[in-house]
Amino acid sequence: MYIKIFVAFMCFLTAPLSPALGLTDDAEMVESIMALRTDVEALYTKIDENKESYKAEMKSLTLQIADSEAQINRADTSIKLADQELQKIQDKIEKTSAGNVELKPMLSDAFTLLERSIREGFPFKVPERLAALEKIKSDLMEKTITDERALALLWTSYEDNIRLTSEIGLFKQRIEIDGQNVLAQVAKIGSAMLFFETPDDRIGYVTRDGAGYAYKVVSDKANRESILALFDALAKQIRTGYFTVPNALVLTGGAQ
């Protein structure tokens, strides 16, 4: 009798529990689904934000590329004008030689043009190049070389001036920063860009400043690292490839 009552009582206690457990499982499943849906919606939102950010970045890069191409085209135009000027001088030399006339007036004009081109052109080893030109003038005045020899040396100087427009490499030269004249290592990219690194760890590039040039120091970490990477590549004789550097294009060609 007692056993039957106890069993019945136990059944009475346990019978309602199954539906309650079922409701709990359903509630947890619903909460889990809702949480997953929230996560998915957050991911979609982030994807949309990334798409907009990517579009804005691509637009900015497109504008930068267009600006760089425009500056490169202007630099190419300046080089072509220099080539034309060189061709004019070559023609003048040929006509003068054929006519067996006095060379000194033509040499004087050629010295003046080249000196002005060096002073006003791309700021690479300007004092050294001017000194070499002055040496030819001095030798000619002292008659230690003939007019014909001076003409040949001057022609070589013109060729060197043109060669600099395509030469790429590392060099040492003195530059002026904040009123100080310091010996720096420079990375020359033709006559389009010139980057520098000083012994006291100032890094930057040449920029156009009115009719002249100025040396701009870079403090941004990313730009500093990109310039140092270029120096490292050139030190390893790597002169071709893709490099990310600050927009340091300068327009050269001297006075127009």
NORURQUI-V963550 format. One record per helix or strand of 2 or more residues. SS is the DSSP state (H for helix, E for strand). FROM is the first residue (numbers start at 1). TO is the last residue. If there is no record, write none. Layout:
BEGIN
ss=SS from=FROM to=TO
ss=SS from=FROM to=TO
END
This chain:
BEGIN
ss=H from=2 to=15
ss=H from=17 to=99
ss=H from=104 to=120
ss=H from=126 to=141
ss=H from=147 to=163
ss=E from=168 to=177
ss=E from=180 to=189
ss=E from=193 to=198
ss=E from=203 to=209
ss=E from=212 to=217
ss=H from=221 to=235
END
